[in-house]
Amino acid sequence: MEPKDERDHYVSFSSKANGKEDDHTVVELGNIDMQDLLEPGDHQTQPYYVNSLSSWEMDTLTALCDTFLPSVDVSDVSTPDESIVKFFSTSASMAGTPERVGGVISQRLKHPKKWLLRVALWVLSTWIGSFVLCGRRSLSSQFPYVRRFSLLPRPTREEIVFSLSFSYFYLPRMLVRAMKLLILHVFFTQVDEKNDNLSWKAIGYSGPDPDYKIQTQQLKKLRKINGYGEYELDEEDGGKDELCGPLYRGLINLKIPRNIALDTLRRFGFPVSVMPRKTNKIPSSISYPSLLIKCDAVVIGSGSGGGVVAGVLAKAGYKVLVLEKGNYCARNNLSLLEGPTFDQMYLSGGLVATDDMGMLVLAGSTVGGGSAINWSASIRTPQHVTKEWCDRYELELFDSELYKEAMDVVCEKMGVQSECQNEGFNNAILRRGCEELGYPVKNIPRNSAPDHYCGWCGLGCKDGSKKGTQETWLLDLVNSGNGAILPGCEAIKVLNKRKKGRDRKTASGVAFEFVHEGEKEICVVESKVTVVACGALSTPALLKRSGLKNACIGKNLHLHPVAMSWGYFPDNIWPEEEKKSYEGGIMTAMSTVVANLDGSGYGALIQTPSLHPGTFSMVMPWVSGTDMKKRMCRFSRTAHIFALGRDKGSGTVLSQNSISYQLEPADEENLKKGLEKVLRILAAAGAEEIGTHHSQGKTLNVKKASSHEFERFVEEESSRPLRGLSSPLCSAHQMGSCRMGVDPKKSVVNQMGETWEVEGLFVADTSVFPTALGVNPMVTVQAIAYCTAQSALEVLRRKKCGLR
C-alpha cells in the first residue's frame, strides 16, 4: 500500500473579494476524517456485522423471521399496487433478514441476557427442545413423532409464537419480545445499494427526507476536485461550514497518522508527549499510555451537560479537551436512514433494554449527545419540581438567582420559542382531540424556528436549525480557540491522587482509549478539573471503574416510562391527505390533563413521538404475519400519542448495557390514566380505528361502534397491565443515577456538582437529577450544567492563583 500524500489532509477553499478570486487558502483538515466529512451520504450504507451463529441457531432464526414476516399470497386480493403485492409476497428470509439479524446478535447486541437468546435458538433447533417449548403443537404422527420448530407449518409456528408471548413463564415471553424487536427492526430498516427498502413504497414511507436528498445532490455539484484531490468551495457562501459542519475546525481525529495528530494538538495549544515504551510489542496501558496530553479541563461527553460546561470554560479562557465516545456526523453527511443512524448515533445502536426486556431505552452517542438526535422539546424546569428539590431535598441551588439565570441563558442560547407555523400529523391530531374534549393543550417550546417542519430530527439535524450543543455551546468552544473535541474516544478511568493534608483524593485527569490502525490504544489526559457528562447510563460505570465507592452510584435511576396508543386516519379524512405520520415537527403540542394527579406533582404528560418504520414495527402488536403487514400498510396514516410518566419508582444502572428497573404499581396506574385519555383524544380527533400496544392487539372501529362499545373498549384497554412484557414500554429520558444532594450517604454529588469523594471531579448530566423531572430534560440539564460550570471555573481560578 502506497503512503498517502500529506496533501490528502488539506482542504482548499477559494475566497472572493472585490470581485476578484484570490489564491487558494489551504486550511489544514488533518485533524478530521476526510472520508467521513467530505462524502455526503455516499458511504452511509447499512452497517454490516459478521454472523457467527451456528447452522442450528440460524435454522431456528430463519424460521422465526418467516413466522413474524412470512410470504403472504395476495392473488385473491384485487390491488393494482405492485409494491403492496411485492411487500406481501416477500418473506423476511427472501429479503436476507436472518443473516443480518444473526450479525446483530453476534456483534452488536450487548444485552446481558443475550446468551439466553442463543440458547433458546439452539433448543428450538432440537426435537426435544421444540417439544418442551412448543408442547403438543410440535407432535407428529411420524417418527420421531416430534418436529423441530423450523419444520412446523407457518400457521402452527404463528400460533406457538403468539401463545409464548403470554406464557406463564417469563423467559418464553422475553424470547418472543426480543426476537420480535430484532427481526422487525432489521427488516424495515435494512437498505439496498440504492438506500431503499422493499417495503417502504407499500407502506407510504419516503425514506430519507426528500428535501435533504436534493440538498446533498446540490452540494455534490458545488464540489470540485483538482489535481491534488483538494476540495474547493466558495468561502463567502458559508462553504466550509456547509461542507464539513460547523465544528470541523475543532475536531481532532486520533485515527489519522500520529505525527499529524500531535502537530494538530500542539497547534490547538495542548502540550502533548509521546510516552516511551521499552518495546512496541507492549500494548499501551494507563501506566504506559501512547500519549500524554495536558489541559486545564477535560470534559467527558459532549451532550447537553458536557457541551455546556465545555463551552463556558473555553470561553472563559481555559484550555478544554472534550472526549466523545461517539463520532461526529456533519450536517451534509447524515444519512437520515433509520437503521444506519441508530447504529452510528445511538448508544449500542439503539438496542438497549432493561435486563428483563420490559423497557426499550434510547440514548444518544455522538458529538452533541442526546441534543443531536432529540425531538426539540425545550421545557423549563417546572416550578413544582424546583420547589420539591429545594424544600424536600434541601437543594438551595434550585431557588437561587443563579439557576434562574441559567435557564434564561440556555434558552436564549438555543433560541427557544413556542410558535409553530404548520403542525404535523400527530400533533395536529393531539391538539384537535384535546380541544374537542376540553382537555388543556399548549404549545411546546422548541429549540428550532417556527417554520421548522421536519420529522427526521431523531436521525440528526440536516441544516442546523435545531440548536443542539453541536450548534451552540460546542461552537463556542471551537470559536474561542481554547478547545478541541476528540471523537471516537472512550473514557475508561478518571485518575486521581491524594495530596498531603487532604481528606479527599483530587482528580488529576482521565485515561481514555481509541482505535488506531486496528489496535486499541490508551492515552492519558492530565487536567486541573475533570467533568464527567457521559449520561445517566454511562456515568455510573465510569465512576465505579475509577474507584469511587459511594453506595448511591448507579442507584435511583428514573426512566420516564412511556406507553402509547394509536389511531388510524385514512387518506380520505382529516388531516389532509398529503400529511404523513412521520413528517412535521415531532413535538409541538402537549396536554397536562393527567400530569399533576391529586396535586402530587406526579402523573403523566401527553405528547407525540417520532416513529419511522423500524421503531413503529417494534412497538405495534404482533398477532400474525399477515396482520402485521396489514398494520404496516397503514403506517403513514397511523397517529401515535403517548403518556409519559414522572416515575416515583427507580432502578439501578449496573453498566450502560445492564439496567435493572421495575415499573412500580403507582407509576403503572398513572400511565393507565394517561392511556385512557389518549384513546379518547384519538377518537375525538376523528380516528377511524384505535388501539393500544398491548400484545393481544385488540382494535376498535370507532365509526361503527356504539357509545357503549366505545366506553367498554377504552375502559378495558386502558386497564390492561403494562408490566410483565404485556405491552412494550419505552424510555428516551434517563436520570438520577448519580443524584445531587446535601448528604454524602444519600447522594453522589453536592450542589456544586462536585463528587463527595474526589475533589475537582464534577458530574454534569441528567444523572444528577434528585428525582424524575416529569418533562423533557434538555433545558434542565443544560441549566444545571451551566451552574456546575461556574463551580468548575471557581476551582480553575483558585488553582491559577495557587490557592488550591
C-alpha angles and dihedrals in degrees: 000000000000118000116254120251109248087233086074086077096058133081122204121214123188116216127198125210130169090001092299128110112232127210115285115279108218113212117193112239097169087118094070137052106262093197091055098046105035103046105070109210095330097111098032097107131148109295112250123216126184113248111227098170115127122250089254092054091046091051089060094039092053091050091050092049091053090046094056093039111020131171105265123202109232097171090114093052116086107222126144091201109104091190091062092048090051092048094051095043094049117085124203092255091051087057092050093247099138093061091049092047089049089054092049092050091046101047114006107038111088101174113139091231094054091109090061089054091055092046090053091051090052094044091053090052089065129073096233092044092050090051092050094050101031101035123195092350088075094056121113135191090228130072127306080027093215125081126209115246093253092056095054119103115263096248089053092048090050091052091050095049093047093048092047089057086066097038119146087232119074100219096063089050090050091049093053092045093050095046093046092052095047098043098045094042093051095044096051095042102041113108136197128227089286092054090248133128123214092231101048099084091047093052095043098250121145097201113220117016106287090219090055092052089057091046094055092045090054091048091054090055091052092052119091129185121209129199093281095052090251118151118231127201133156110263094205090062091060086258099159095052091043093048102044105012127257095283099053093108092058101044122103116187109200091198091079121089111304097238092054092048091050093049091049093050091050092048087055087057099255116135106227132182133192105228114226119235129193091237136002089233090073108088118232117264139171088272092046106027124180093232137016114206125185127206142146095249135009118202119198108208132023103218131105091307105036095037092057095048092046093050094047095048095045093048088053089060103262125130108249130187119195119203115201123183092202129063132256116256111196117213095253092044098059116114095201084209112136099222100045092041093053089050094048105034107028130075109267090353092296090295098119120128136159115271092261093046089240095125132037110216126203123192132162122249108179139084101300092029116213091348089068094058105024126111099255099252108150108183122167119236105279114247094236088056096050088047091052092048091048100043105031098033096033092231103152091184091081093057094045131109088237092063093047089050090048093055091049092048097049093045091051091047091053094043091237114194136156105220123113121188099189121019120215128235101271097040094047088055093048091050096047093047092051093047091050091051097039093244117150112261129173142170119273115232110239137192090231137075125277091252093051102128107168131129095189099073090112087063095051133285112282098201108020094253090125104075104221121157091275087063097041127015097024088049088056088053093052096042091051091064088224102097147052137193123224109200121195092033120124121198112230102177141006109227122222141168137196118243123207114268093018125116093202132052119249124230111243102177141289141280116223138178134218137168117258121177091343095308129101112242130189124218131182127220117201112206143163092225129028122199121192114202104153095132132260093290099048105030096070093054092049092050091050092048087052092060101258110150102190106139092218094064108115094007128109094039113174121193108183091233114222128206121184142203129193140212130196118224112185120218093256095063135058131318096066116272094245092059116096131196094241098049133082133038106332096218121023103128135042140171128218094192092128100016098106107034115189090352090285096127088239128102137089132305116214117223142138130259137216109244121176118182097279097051091037090057092046095058101036115095117261114216099153139340093258093047090050093054091048090052090049091052086063092050099111093052100038112105122207127202124177142200113226114201127213093221122218090187121077143196141205132256109221092170134334088273098038115068125166112202134151122188109238119229093245092053091046090054091051091053091049090054088050092050091051089056092044093055090051092048092053093049093046090052090059106265114169093207132016138187146148132242094257111138093244088068098213118174137187128213098221094194093058100036124097120234089255092052090047094052092047092050093049092047094047098044097044092049096053115114117267096195128076095050092290091127130019111249122195139202129197095163123064121179148149102047093124098025129193120243148139097249120068089210093059103034144036102219135030127233091280090058091248119135117250092228105045128040117225092021112116132183117211112173140081091288089082094062108121092216139355110298102216096218136059105299106214098101093042096051092046091050092050090046090051089055091046089051089058089055091048089049090055091053091049092049091051093049091047089055091045093245096124 
